[in-house]
């Protein structure tokens, strides 16, 4: 007989593994109106009229709303716009986007009208009857030379760099990629208007419940207390669910307009067309070396696309890329310039890494290319230029401060576990036998865990403890991690601790779960509250007890070294990743199994970006890769058979746990290592300007002597 009993690694696991989790679409709501959006079919145009008559008369339709009718009659003349971006960089004034387009459409898929019906089928059929009259206007595509909305520059070092003996240059393009979460975007807005002041309960898969609550309340003109945001199982987020989208505000406003509960679940096609993708950059750099193999100067030009409007974290990728360079290395002279501009395309937001992968890709491509130009082994070149452990804390040329770390140890450990010297010998033998084989490596740094988070810890009379935090989860296992942190702080078994998150009515406010910050900051807030409880118990106070804490931490910097071996089929150009070895320092790791899971997941997404994934717009601004039939995502058989990950810890002094971030590391180091392995594989025929994704066509053309 099959034994179906198992011991879950995490308390979250049984419901997830058995399909009993509660996503936004699973929330019951009897009598809810179903919402379907009518979207712009062109990237830019003047919205001359919207014919709603056929849709409004369709069976089962409750209403069809536009920008003119979304707000109550009493608020005629008031306009609701998307929340402004986080001003981490100066941002020029830009067009304010409303939840539903008014007068002009600025990207394919922009919501124009909202159909509300008593069944989903009725809403879908009625949406097909809405007629849009749009006068096409010229569309500006990504990188088409528009004036920058945001710019950044860093200059450091002497006016004249040391004399250069050789140099390397590279131009890299990072296409837009999609955050392929299991659950697409959606919302259930429940109206409560039966007694007293109307209220709204919003079920929403978000990384930032507190910010979503504040943004929805602002759109409604209400106090935050009248909006409750509940985040259940999210099904993955990766940055794409950190900011509200126009549909989110439209659904909340529609619920108030209709004084009814409204449900919207986006289709996968809508996610491709109008969701918020990540990446989208053009990077150019030049690295010069002295005769002794020291980095003399780094010049970098960074260009990012923002799409049609600016989500909250729109400028984060540009800011991070610029401030992270030159990574873990010393360089005598640094010149970095970056800019980001608008286009008539879907808005770009943060995606797992958000500027960190771009910085690592540019720097590490230049390092390996410079090593080949100078005739120096790439490991030795890195040894000569790495920031040393004795220099910590180290202030970088851009003014950032590395809190702790031993970059050389990461390099040496990865080389030792990979068998670097032996692998180079084996590579030469395989090449002599006609194989195309490359070895590439990448060192990376990862800023994480800056800002504040809060926690409340309740110690009950029965001895159990409840931990509440404003930092939710999207699959990372935070309930397990937070329970372990509190158990260690209180000296009790984690099984006695319950964890609450994702409900603004039950949890303290927080920034949210993004930018590799939850363990370092939310975990430290939990420790702080637990220490207060321990002190009060030691002073003789009786249960029940409650303590709240808000912890503010400095920015910790994770880092690591990834080495990859890749073989390329000489006949077809198909690449095969044979091995990945990885040494990672994420500070003190609370739960090693969960940390490894985060590393493996990031590795898979990083591999997808490097080898497979790309969103493509044609010359008319239409999305070509509009479904999973056209957009390649990694599968199990794309993963290398040999993955060796070793984590070690240099604790950060900037939070109570000594923790750093771990969730984004795979998307940072792995793509750069794969790019270098690919270029190393083709190095016998010269420097090949390969680009992501590393398709078989690119390899085949390079090996055949054809233009890429």
C-alpha positions in Angstrom: 0.0 0.0 0.0 1.2 3.5 -0.9 2.2 5.4 2.3 0.8 9.0 1.8 2.0 10.3 5.2 4.7 12.8 5.1 6.3 15.3 7.4 6.2 18.8 5.8 9.3 21.0 5.9 7.1 24.0 6.4 3.7 24.5 8.0 2.6 26.2 4.7 3.4 23.1 2.6 0.4 20.8 3.1 -2.2 23.2 1.7 0.1 24.3 -1.2 1.0 20.7 -2.1 -2.6 19.5 -2.0 -4.1 22.3 -3.9 -5.9 23.7 -0.9 -4.3 27.1 -0.8 -6.4 30.3 -0.9 -5.4 32.5 -3.8 -7.3 35.7 -4.7 -9.4 33.8 -7.2 -10.4 31.2 -4.6 -12.0 33.8 -2.2 -15.8 33.2 -2.0 -18.0 36.1 -2.8 -21.7 35.3 -3.4 -23.3 37.8 -5.7 -20.1 39.5 -6.8 -20.0 41.3 -10.1 -17.5 40.0 -12.5 -15.2 42.5 -14.2 -13.6 42.4 -17.7 -11.6 45.3 -19.1 -11.8 46.6 -22.7 -8.2 47.5 -23.7 -6.5 49.7 -26.3 -5.5 47.7 -29.4 -2.9 50.2 -30.5 0.2 51.7 -28.7 -0.7 55.4 -29.1 -3.8 57.2 -30.2 -6.4 59.9 -29.6 -9.5 58.3 -28.0 -12.3 60.0 -29.9 -15.3 58.0 -28.6 -16.5 54.9 -26.9 -19.7 53.3 -28.0 -21.2 51.4 -25.1 -24.8 50.9 -26.2 -24.5 47.3 -27.4 -22.6 46.3 -24.3 -24.9 48.0 -21.9 -27.9 46.3 -23.3 -26.4 42.8 -23.3 -28.0 40.2 -21.0 -26.5 40.1 -17.5 -24.6 43.4 -17.7 -24.8 45.6 -14.6 -22.8 48.5 -15.9 -20.1 49.6 -18.4 -17.8 52.2 -16.9 -15.3 54.6 -18.4 -13.0 57.3 -17.0 -16.0 59.7 -17.1 -18.3 57.4 -15.1 -16.0 55.6 -12.8 -16.3 58.1 -10.0 -19.6 58.9 -8.2 -21.6 61.8 -9.6 -20.9 63.8 -6.4 -17.2 63.7 -7.3 -17.6 65.0 -10.8 -14.5 66.9 -11.8 -12.1 64.9 -9.5 -9.5 62.9 -11.3 -7.8 59.8 -9.8 -4.3 59.1 -11.0 -1.8 56.3 -10.4 0.4 56.8 -7.4 3.6 58.7 -8.0 7.0 56.9 -8.3 9.4 56.6 -5.5 11.7 59.6 -5.9 15.0 57.7 -5.4 16.3 59.6 -8.5 15.1 62.9 -9.8 12.1 62.4 -12.1 10.9 64.9 -14.7 7.1 65.7 -14.8 5.3 63.0 -16.9 1.8 62.3 -18.1 -0.4 61.3 -15.2 -2.2 58.0 -15.9 -5.7 57.4 -14.8 -7.1 53.9 -14.0 -9.1 54.1 -17.2 -7.8 56.0 -20.2 -9.2 59.4 -20.9 -8.7 61.2 -24.2 -5.5 59.3 -25.2 -4.2 55.8 -25.1 -0.5 55.3 -24.6 0.2 51.5 -24.8 -1.3 48.3 -26.2 -3.5 46.8 -23.5 -4.2 50.0 -21.6 -7.6 49.7 -19.8 -10.2 51.9 -21.5 -13.5 50.6 -20.3 -14.7 48.3 -17.6 -17.6 45.8 -18.0 -19.4 44.6 -14.9 -21.8 41.7 -15.2 -23.4 39.0 -13.0 -21.4 36.2 -14.6 -17.9 36.1 -16.1 -19.2 34.9 -19.4 -21.7 37.7 -19.7 -18.9 40.2 -19.0 -16.6 38.7 -21.6 -19.3 38.7 -24.3 -20.3 42.3 -23.5 -16.7 43.5 -23.6 -16.6 42.3 -27.2 -19.5 44.7 -28.0 -17.7 47.8 -26.8 -16.6 49.9 -29.8 -13.5 52.1 -29.5 -12.9 55.0 -32.0 -9.2 55.7 -31.7 -7.2 58.0 -34.1 -3.7 56.4 -34.4 -0.8 58.7 -33.4 2.9 58.1 -33.9 4.3 55.6 -31.4 7.6 56.0 -29.6 9.2 52.5 -29.0 11.7 51.5 -26.4 15.1 53.3 -26.8 13.8 55.5 -29.7 15.7 58.5 -28.4 13.0 60.3 -26.3 14.1 62.8 -23.7 15.1 61.0 -20.5 12.6 61.1 -17.6 15.4 60.3 -15.1 19.2 60.5 -15.1 22.0 59.6 -12.9 25.8 60.0 -13.0 28.8 58.9 -10.8 32.3 60.1 -11.3 35.2 59.2 -9.0 39.0 59.0 -9.1 41.7 61.2 -10.6 41.0 63.4 -13.6 43.5 61.2 -15.6 43.3 57.5 -15.2 46.5 55.5 -14.9 48.1 54.5 -18.3 46.2 51.7 -19.9 48.0 48.7 -21.5 44.8 47.2 -22.9 41.1 47.6 -22.8 37.9 45.8 -23.4 34.5 47.1 -24.5 31.1 45.6 -24.6 27.5 46.6 -25.6 24.8 44.5 -24.1 21.0 44.4 -24.5 18.7 43.0 -21.9 15.2 42.4 -23.3 12.1 42.8 -21.3 11.1 39.6 -19.4 7.9 38.6 -17.7 7.4 37.6 -14.1 5.6 34.3 -14.8 3.8 33.9 -11.4 1.5 30.9 -11.1 -1.4 33.2 -10.2 -1.9 36.2 -12.6 -3.1 39.5 -11.3 -6.5 39.8 -9.7 -8.6 41.5 -7.0 -11.8 40.9 -5.1 -13.1 44.2 -3.7 -15.9 43.6 -1.1 -18.2 46.5 -0.4 -19.4 47.0 3.2 -22.0 49.8 3.2 -24.8 48.4 5.4 -23.9 50.1 8.6 -22.2 53.4 9.3 -19.3 54.5 7.2 -18.8 52.5 4.0 -15.7 50.3 4.0 -13.9 48.1 1.5 -12.1 44.7 2.0 -9.7 44.1 -0.8 -8.3 40.6 -1.5 -5.1 41.2 -3.5 -2.0 39.3 -4.2 0.6 42.0 -3.3 4.0 42.2 -1.9 3.2 45.5 -0.1 -0.2 45.3 1.7 0.3 48.5 3.7 1.2 50.5 0.6 -1.7 49.0 -1.4 -4.0 50.0 1.5 -2.8 53.6 1.4 -2.9 53.9 -2.4 -6.4 52.5 -2.6 -7.6 54.7 0.2 -6.1 57.8 -1.5 -7.9 56.9 -4.7 -11.2 56.6 -2.9 -10.6 59.8 -0.9 -10.9 57.8 2.3 -8.8 57.2 5.4 -6.6 54.2 5.4 -8.7 52.6 8.2 -11.7 52.2 5.9 -9.7 49.9 3.5 -8.6 46.5 4.6 -6.2 44.7 2.4 -5.9 40.9 2.7 -3.1 39.0 0.9 -3.5 35.2 0.9 -1.4 32.8 -1.1 0.1 34.9 -3.9 1.6 32.2 -6.2 4.8 34.1 -6.9 5.5 37.8 -7.4 9.2 38.5 -8.1 8.7 42.3 -8.0 5.8 42.5 -10.4 3.2 42.6 -7.6 5.0 45.3 -5.6 3.0 48.1 -7.1 -0.7 48.6 -7.9 -1.7 48.5 -11.6 -4.5 50.7 -13.1 -6.9 47.7 -13.0 -6.5 47.5 -9.2 -7.6 51.1 -8.7 -10.4 50.7 -11.2 -11.8 47.7 -9.5 -11.8 49.4 -6.1 -13.4 52.5 -7.6 -16.0 50.4 -9.4 -17.0 48.6 -6.1 -17.7 52.0 -4.6 -19.5 53.3 -7.7 -21.7 50.3 -7.8 -21.8 49.8 -4.0 -21.3 46.1 -4.7 -18.6 43.5 -4.5 -16.5 43.2 -7.7 -14.2 40.4 -8.8 -11.5 40.6 -11.4 -9.0 37.9 -12.4 -6.7 38.7 -15.3 -6.2 36.3 -18.1 -2.7 35.1 -18.9 -2.9 37.0 -22.2 -3.6 40.2 -20.3 -0.5 39.6 -18.2 1.6 39.4 -21.4 0.0 42.4 -23.1 -0.5 44.9 -20.2 1.3 43.5 -17.2 4.4 45.1 -15.8 7.5 43.3 -17.1 11.1 43.7 -15.9 14.5 44.4 -17.3 14.6 46.3 -20.6 18.0 47.9 -20.8 21.0 48.7 -23.1 24.4 48.8 -21.4 27.7 49.9 -22.8 31.0 49.8 -21.0 34.7 50.1 -21.4 37.3 48.7 -19.0 41.0 49.5 -19.2 43.9 47.6 -17.5 47.4 48.8 -16.5 50.4 46.7 -17.5 50.2 45.1 -14.1 46.7 43.9 -14.7 45.0 46.5 -12.4 41.7 48.1 -13.3 42.6 51.6 -14.5 39.2 53.0 -15.6 35.6 51.9 -16.1 33.3 53.9 -18.3 29.6 52.9 -18.5 26.6 54.2 -20.4 23.2 52.9 -19.1 19.9 53.2 -20.9 16.6 51.9 -19.5 13.1 51.9 -20.8 10.3 52.8 -18.5 7.3 52.1 -20.8 4.3 54.4 -20.8 4.0 55.3 -17.1 6.0 55.0 -13.9 5.1 52.3 -11.3 6.3 53.0 -7.7 9.7 51.4 -8.2 10.2 52.5 -11.9 13.7 54.1 -11.4 15.1 51.4 -9.1 16.8 49.4 -11.9 18.6 52.4 -13.2 19.6 53.6 -9.8 20.8 50.2 -8.7 22.9 49.5 -11.8 24.6 52.8 -11.6 25.4 52.7 -7.9 26.6 49.0 -7.8 29.3 49.4 -10.5 32.1 48.5 -10.4 30.9 45.6 -8.2 33.3 43.9 -5.8 36.4 45.5 -7.5 38.7 48.4 -7.0 39.0 50.7 -10.0 41.2 53.9 -10.2 38.7 55.9 -12.3 35.0 55.5 -12.6 32.5 57.3 -15.0 29.0 56.1 -15.1 26.1 57.8 -16.8 22.5 56.5 -17.0 19.2 57.6 -18.2 15.6 56.2 -18.5 13.0 57.3 -20.9 9.3 56.7 -21.7 7.9 54.8 -24.6 4.4 53.7 -25.9 4.8 50.2 -24.4 3.7 48.5 -21.2 5.2 50.0 -18.0 8.4 48.3 -16.6 8.8 47.6 -13.0 11.2 45.8 -10.7 12.0 42.2 -11.4 14.0 39.8 -9.2 17.3 41.7 -8.9 16.2 45.1 -10.3 19.4 46.6 -11.5 21.7 44.2 -9.7 21.8 41.7 -12.6 22.4 44.5 -15.1 25.5 45.7 -13.1 26.9 42.2 -12.7 26.4 41.4 -16.4 28.2 44.5 -17.6 31.1 44.3 -15.2 31.7 40.6 -15.4 31.5 40.5 -19.2 34.1 43.3 -19.3 36.3 41.5 -16.8 36.4 38.2 -18.7 36.9 40.0 -22.1 39.7 42.1 -20.6 41.4 38.9 -19.3 41.4 37.4 -22.8 42.7 40.7 -24.2 45.5 40.8 -21.7 46.4 37.1 -21.7 45.7 36.8 -18.0 43.7 34.0 -16.5 40.3 35.5 -15.5 40.6 34.1 -11.9 44.0 35.8 -11.5 42.7 39.1 -12.9 39.9 39.1 -10.4 42.3 38.3 -7.5 44.4 41.3 -8.4 41.4 43.7 -8.3 39.0 42.5 -5.6 38.2 44.6 -2.6 39.9 42.8 0.4 38.2 41.6 3.5 40.5 43.7 5.6 39.1 46.8 3.9 35.6 46.3 5.3 33.5 48.4 5.7 34.5 49.7 2.3 33.2 52.8 0.6 32.8 52.3 -3.1 33.5 54.9 -5.8 29.8 55.7 -6.0 29.6 56.3 -2.3 28.0 53.0 -1.2 29.3 51.2 1.8 29.9 47.4 1.8 29.2 46.4 5.4 31.1 43.1 5.4 32.4 40.4 3.2 35.3 38.3 1.9 35.1 38.4 -1.9 38.3 36.5 -2.4 37.1 33.7 -0.2 34.0 33.4 -2.4 36.2 33.2 -5.5 38.6 30.7 -4.1 35.9 28.5 -2.6 33.9 28.4 -5.9 37.1 27.6 -7.9 38.0 24.8 -5.4 34.6 23.2 -5.5 34.5 23.5 -9.3 38.0 22.1 -9.7 38.9 25.1 -11.8 42.5 24.1 -12.8 41.4 20.6 -13.8 38.3 21.9 -15.6 40.5 24.1 -17.8 42.7 21.1 -18.7 39.6 19.1 -19.5 38.2 22.0 -21.6 41.4 22.0 -23.7 41.1 18.3 -24.3 37.5 18.5 -25.4 38.2 21.4 -27.7 41.0 19.4 -29.3 38.5 16.7 -30.0 36.2 19.2 -31.8 33.8 20.1 -29.0 32.7 23.7 -28.3 33.0 24.2 -24.5 33.1 27.3 -22.4 33.8 28.1 -18.8 32.5 31.4 -17.4 32.3 33.0 -14.0 30.8 36.0 -12.3 31.2 37.7 -9.0 28.4 39.8 -7.8 27.3 42.0 -4.9 23.7 42.4 -3.8 22.5 45.4 -1.8 19.6 44.4 0.4 17.7 44.9 3.7 17.6 48.6 4.1 14.8 50.6 5.7 12.3 49.6 8.4 9.8 46.8 9.3 7.6 46.3 12.2 6.3 43.4 14.3 4.0 42.6 17.1 4.5 39.6 19.4 1.7 38.3 21.7 2.5 35.8 24.4 -0.7 34.1 25.5 -1.7 32.6 28.8 -1.5 29.1 27.4 2.1 29.6 26.5 1.6 29.9 22.8 2.9 33.0 20.9 1.5 34.9 17.9 3.8 36.9 15.7 2.3 39.5 13.4 4.3 41.4 10.8 3.8 43.7 7.9 6.1 41.8 5.6 4.0 39.1 3.8 5.0 36.0 1.8 4.8 34.9 -1.9 6.1 31.4 -1.4 9.4 32.0 0.4 8.3 30.3 3.6 8.1 33.3 5.9 5.8 31.7 8.4 8.5 29.0 9.0 11.3 31.5 9.1 9.5 34.0 11.4 8.5 31.2 13.8 12.0 30.0 14.0 13.4 33.5 14.7 10.8 34.1 17.5 11.4 30.6 18.9 15.1 31.2 19.2 14.6 34.6 20.7 12.1 33.3 23.3 13.8 30.0 23.9 10.8 27.9 22.9 9.8 25.4 20.2 8.8 27.0 16.9 5.7 24.8 16.9 4.3 26.9 19.6 4.4 30.0 17.5 1.7 31.2 15.1 2.5 33.7 12.4 0.2 36.3 10.9 0.9 38.4 7.8 -0.9 39.8 4.8 -3.8 41.4 6.6 -3.8 45.1 7.3 -6.5 44.7 10.0 -4.5 42.2 12.0 -0.9 43.1 11.3 1.2 46.2 12.0 2.2 48.3 9.0 5.3 47.4 6.9 7.1 48.2 3.8 6.6 44.7 2.4 8.4 41.7 1.1 10.7 42.9 -1.7 14.4 43.7 -2.3 15.6 40.8 -0.2 14.7 42.5 3.1 12.3 40.3 5.0 14.6 38.2 7.2 17.0 41.0 7.9 14.4 43.7 8.8 11.1 42.0 9.7 13.2 39.3 11.5 15.1 41.9 13.5 11.8 43.6 14.5 10.5 40.2 15.7 13.8 39.7 17.7 13.4 43.2 19.2 9.8 42.6 20.3 10.8 39.2 21.7 13.6 40.6 23.7 11.3 43.1 25.3 8.9 40.3 26.3 11.8 38.3 27.8 12.9 41.2 29.8 9.4 41.8 31.1 8.9 38.2 32.0 12.3 38.3 33.8 11.0 41.3 35.8 8.0 39.2 37.0 5.2 40.3 34.7 2.5 37.6 34.1 1.1 36.4 30.9 -0.5 37.5 28.6 2.0 40.0 27.3 2.3 42.0 24.1 5.2 43.9 22.6 5.5 45.9 19.4 8.7 46.9 17.6 9.8 48.8 14.6 13.4 48.1 13.4 15.4 50.3 11.1 18.5 48.8 9.5 21.3 49.9 7.3 21.9 48.3 3.9 23.6 44.9 4.0 25.5 43.5 1.0 25.3 39.9 0.0 27.8 38.6 -2.6 29.0 35.4 -4.2 30.8 33.7 -7.1 29.1 31.6 -9.8 31.0 29.3 -12.2 29.3 27.7 -15.2 30.4 25.2 -17.8 28.5 25.2 -21.1 28.7 23.0 -24.2 27.4 24.0 -27.6 26.3 21.6 -30.3 28.5 22.3 -33.3 25.8 21.3 -35.8 22.7 23.0 -34.3 24.1 25.7 -32.0 22.0 24.4 -29.1 23.6 25.3 -25.8 23.7 22.9 -22.8 24.5 24.1 -19.3 26.5 21.2 -17.9 27.5 22.4 -14.5 27.0 25.3 -12.1 29.1 25.8 -9.0 28.2 28.6 -6.6 29.6 30.1 -3.4 27.2 32.5 -1.7 27.4 34.6 1.4 24.0 35.8 2.6 25.1 36.5 6.2 23.6 34.4 8.9 21.1 32.0 7.4 18.1 31.3 9.7 16.8 28.3 7.7 19.3 26.6 5.4 16.8 24.5 3.5 14.6 27.5 2.7 17.7 29.6 1.7 18.8 26.9 -0.7 15.3 26.8 -2.2 15.5 30.5 -2.8 19.0 30.1 -4.5 17.7 27.3 -6.7 14.6 29.2 -7.7 16.7 32.3 -8.5 19.1 30.1 -10.5 16.2 28.8 -12.6 14.9 32.3 -13.3 18.4 33.6 -14.1 18.9 30.7 -16.5 15.6 31.5 -18.2 16.6 35.1 -18.7 20.0 34.1 -20.1 18.9 31.3 -22.5 15.2 31.6 -23.3 13.1 34.6 -22.2 12.3 37.7 -24.3 9.3 40.0 -24.8 9.3 41.4 -28.4 7.5 44.4 -29.8 7.3 44.9 -33.6 7.9 48.1 -35.4 4.3 49.2 -34.9 4.4 48.7 -31.1 2.4 45.5 -31.1 3.6 42.7 -28.8 4.7 39.7 -30.8 5.4 37.3 -27.9 1.9 37.4 -26.5 1.5 34.0 -25.0 3.5 31.0 -23.8 3.4 29.7 -27.4 5.8 32.5 -28.3 7.6 33.2 -25.0 10.0 30.5 -23.9 10.2 29.7 -20.2 12.6 27.3 -18.5 11.5 23.7 -17.9 13.0 21.1 -15.7 15.1 19.6 -18.5 16.7 23.0 -19.1 18.3 22.9 -15.6 21.9 21.6 -15.4 22.3 18.1 -13.9 25.2 19.2 -11.7 24.4 22.1 -9.3 26.7 22.6 -6.4 25.8 25.4 -4.0 27.8 26.2 -0.9 26.7 29.0 1.5 29.0 30.5 4.0 28.4 33.5 6.4 30.0 36.8 7.1 27.4 38.3 9.4 26.2 41.8 8.7 26.6 44.2 11.6 23.6 46.2 10.5 20.7 44.1 11.8 20.0 42.0 14.9 20.3 38.7 13.0 23.5 39.4 11.0 21.4 38.4 8.0 21.6 39.6 4.4 19.5 38.9 1.4 19.3 35.6 -0.6 16.2 35.6 -2.8 17.6 37.6 -5.7 21.2 36.2 -5.9 20.4 33.6 -8.6 19.1 36.2 -11.0 22.2 38.3 -10.4 25.2 35.9 -10.7 23.9 33.1 -12.9 23.1 35.1 -16.0 26.5 36.8 -16.0 28.3 33.5 -15.6 26.3 31.9 -18.4 27.1 34.9 -20.7 30.8 34.5 -19.9 30.6 30.7 -20.5 28.9 31.3 -23.8 31.5 33.8 -25.0 34.4 31.7 -23.7 33.0 28.8 -25.7 33.2 30.8 -28.9 36.4 32.6 -28.0 38.6 30.5 -30.4 36.8 32.2 -33.3 37.1 35.7 -31.7 35.1 38.0 -29.5 31.4 37.3 -30.4 28.9 39.9 -29.2 26.3 37.5 -28.0 23.2 38.8 -26.4 20.4 37.5 -24.2 18.7 35.2 -24.8 21.5 33.0 -25.8 19.6 31.2 -28.6 20.9 28.4 -30.7 20.7 30.7 -33.8 23.2 33.1 -32.3 25.7 30.3 -31.6 25.1 28.7 -35.0 25.7 32.0 -36.8 28.8 32.8 -34.9 30.3 29.3 -35.6 29.3 29.6 -39.2 31.0 33.0 -39.6 27.7 34.7 -40.2 26.6 38.1 -38.7 24.8 38.0 -35.4 
